[in-house]
Amino acid sequence: MTECLIVGFNDTDFAEYVRDVRLMGEESGAFRDLRLAYIDHDGRPLRALDALSHFHENEPGTAKPYFHNADFLWPVVTVLGSFLARRGISVDFVNLFQHERAQLREKLDAGVKLVAITTTLYVSPQPIIEIVEFIRRSHPDVPIVVGGPFITNQVAALKRPDLDAMMDYLGADYYVTGREGELTLARLVFALRTGGDPADVPNLAYRLGDGDFVHTRTDVESNPLTELVDYRLFDGAFNEFVTTRTAKSCPFSCAFCGFPQRAGKYTYLDVAHVERELDNIKKLGSVSTVTFIDDTFNVPKNRFRDILRMMIDKDYGFKWNCFYRSDHGDRATIDLMAEAGCEGVFLGIESGSDTLLKQMNKTARRADYLEALEAFNHHGISTYASLIIGFPGETEQTVAETISLLDQGRPDFFRAQLWYCDPVTPIYQRRDELGIRGEAFNWSHRTMDWGAAAQIIDDLFLDVSSSIWLPQFGFEQWSTFYLQRKGMSMPQVKDFVRGFNAVLADQLRHPGGGADQAALLDDLRRASQFQVVNPPPQQPVA
């Protein structure tokens, strides 16, 4: 019997998600942010990859491909699975819930002592509830534990009665409440194995019978990065995409971000351990694309340069992408990145205004971004500029500076997101000074309110032509590399995204249907045609 069955990512039904967010109001900040990520077609909301799957015409006699943004083995599965297996715990997994419901049911039928639900990307409880209810319908007695960022964010944001109400709503049996949870999960498995008392497991919450929730003592859990993923445990489960990390947390303190406070001290692997990790990935034999998910892969600088030189010497043969801090690199470093096989970087630019960057406590400045963009463009390394609109201090002038940075630097892709007023971030501690009122996407401050910021974002989407809007919500920068591995060239990827955005822009301008809509859909259909290699799986069946 499997002692712990790990459930990876649940990409919930997008149409239902749109309906839920629309209930907040079509003029709400949350819905306006979401509306820039999908087109309406035949009564259905289609994200970019949904549209590609719909419009792509497959070769006669071949199955219609289903393109999606999670066509890889979820990294939390490999990290958790390796950690547990090293401690003598029998582990199994379901990578993508929506695609593998039948497999999950079969594994439950075969016998499972505990199901662990991960929450890496969730911002709402619905994906968790859907998995819990699925398990309860067929196997109501199997214990369920939930952990990960969604839970730790609730622990940080909610008072105890509200936290207990949230856990009751989710419907699981146990909750890992610490910022790291591998050891807590292992201790819970051992307690269930031996009949021990879960009250002795730190960083855990659980319901005592039909009564109140019990919260065990809090211990600081810090699991070693040097325990690398044991890729042998997942033989046959990998395709050509692998996601890995070489560091935990972030050494910076941007005022809009609460991640460093939640994640703890910044720690990173030395070059020798990074080399071992990449050697193990190379041994898989199938990998063409590696994504480094470190928030600051190029920090510290000397370690990063040593990693690049090692990658050049080893000539691994795969392409890779990463996050990049523009003030912690230079042209010589970017030259090395190109030689080492880098094909793309995520740039957390946030603003083109030095005044606002200083307010955000960013260490990079406009000149750093422009210098980096010039060097990346020279090497043909794809760039994605992530922007925030509406941060306290934002004005028409700072927005104009951001637009001019896009026009001057010309990143391949960009996305502007509405500032999210989060009480756990450093800027919130200055709310009285800055006149901040409200929370989440419903806020105001002395220089702007969310409605004005949302309109600016709409205008950026409609008017900026020097860079291509990246739709997100199922189409990230990673998707551009994914589509290249599936047979598209980068110019074809860009043409497809432009075609998708043109349909969306027309729908925003003409909600009832513009005269050009049919022609724009035909253009999108043409942009969706290419010779597919390494076809992705077919549309999942519930």
Stockholm file with secondary structure:
# STOCKHOLM 1.0

chainA/1-542         MTECLIVGFNDTDFAEYVRDVRLMGEESGAFRDLRLAYIDHDGRPLRALDALSHFHENEPGTAKPYFHNADFLWPVVTVLGSFLARRGISVDFVNLFQHERAQLREKLDAGVKLVAITTTLYVSPQPIIEIVEFIRRSHPDVPIVVGGPFITNQVAALKRPDLDAMMDYLGADYYVTGREGELTLARLVFALRTGGDPADVPNLAYRLGDGDFVHTRTDVESNPLTELVDYRLFDGAFNEFVTTRTAKSCPFSCAFCGFPQRAGKYTYLDVAHVERELDNIKKLGSVSTVTFIDDTFNVPKNRFRDILRMMIDKDYGFKWNCFYRSDHGDRATIDLMAEAGCEGVFLGIESGSDTLLKQMNKTARRADYLEALEAFNHHGISTYASLIIGFPGETEQTVAETISLLDQGRPDFFRAQLWYCDPVTPIYQRRDELGIRGEAFNWSHRTMDWGAAAQIIDDLFLDVSSSIWLPQFGFEQWSTFYLQRKGMSMPQVKDFVRGFNAVLADQLRHPGGGADQAALLDDLRRASQFQVVNPPPQQPVA
#=GR chainA/1-542 SS CBSEEEEEECCCCHHHHHHHHHTTCTTSHHHHHHHTTCEEETTEEECHHHHHHHHCCCCTTSCCCCCCTTCSCCHHHHHHHHHHHHTTCCEEEEEEGGGCHHHHHHHHHHCBSCEEEECTTCSSSHHHHHHHHHHHHHCTTSCEEEESHHHHHHHHHSCHHHHHHHHHHHTCSEEECSSCCHHHHHHHHHHHHHTCCGGGSSSEEEECTTSCEEECCCCCCCCCTTSCCCGGGGTTTCCSEEEECSEESCSCCCTTCCHHHHHCSCEECCHHHHHHHHHHHHHHSCCCEEEECCTTTTCSHHHHHHHHHHHHHHTCCCEEEEECCGGGCCHHHHHHHHHTTEEEEEEEEECSCHHHHHHTTCSCCHHHHHHHHHHHHHHTCEEEEEEEECCTTCCHHHHHHHHHHHHHHCCSEEEEEECCBCTTSGGGGGHHHHTCEEEBTEEECSSCBHHHHHHHHHHHHHHCCSSEECCCSSCCHHHHHHHHHTTCCHHHHHHHHHHHHHHHHHHHHCTTCCTTHHHHHHHHHHHTCCCCSSCCCCCCCC
#=GC SS_cons         CBSEEEEEECCCCHHHHHHHHHTTCTTSHHHHHHHTTCEEETTEEECHHHHHHHHCCCCTTSCCCCCCTTCSCCHHHHHHHHHHHHTTCCEEEEEEGGGCHHHHHHHHHHCBSCEEEECTTCSSSHHHHHHHHHHHHHCTTSCEEEESHHHHHHHHHSCHHHHHHHHHHHTCSEEECSSCCHHHHHHHHHHHHHTCCGGGSSSEEEECTTSCEEECCCCCCCCCTTSCCCGGGGTTTCCSEEEECSEESCSCCCTTCCHHHHHCSCEECCHHHHHHHHHHHHHHSCCCEEEECCTTTTCSHHHHHHHHHHHHHHTCCCEEEEECCGGGCCHHHHHHHHHTTEEEEEEEEECSCHHHHHHTTCSCCHHHHHHHHHHHHHHTCEEEEEEEECCTTCCHHHHHHHHHHHHHHCCSEEEEEECCBCTTSGGGGGHHHHTCEEEBTEEECSSCBHHHHHHHHHHHHHHCCSSEECCCSSCCHHHHHHHHHTTCCHHHHHHHHHHHHHHHHHHHHCTTCCTTHHHHHHHHHHHTCCCCSSCCCCCCCC
//
